Amino acid sequence: MRGNPQVILKFKKYWENHDTITISVITYYEIMRGIKALSSATKLKGFHEFMSTCNILDIDISIADKPSDIYDELRKTGKLMVKPFLNILTSFP
């Protein structure tokens, strides 16, 4: 996902139209997992600073149901995406 031009473009478009970034706690975990794998204290600090300006959504059943519904529809129509990308898309309210 790192450096993916489509993800970067979607992120920039979202940020242009919203005052803050909102992600799910699962997306936060996935990003943290990737940063920690890099063993970069600088990137970790920068991410924490950026996250202090963001909203992080807790996960409940209704939130967990939405991406599973989207996944099922994409599977049925043969349009499956990479799972982490689907998590990011469904993180934004």
Secondary structure, 3 states (H helix, E strand, C coil): CCCCHHHHHHHHHHHHHCCCCEEEHHHHHHHHHHHHHHCCHHHHHHHHHHHCCCEEECCCHHHHHHHHHHHHHHHHHCCCCCHHHHHHHHHCC
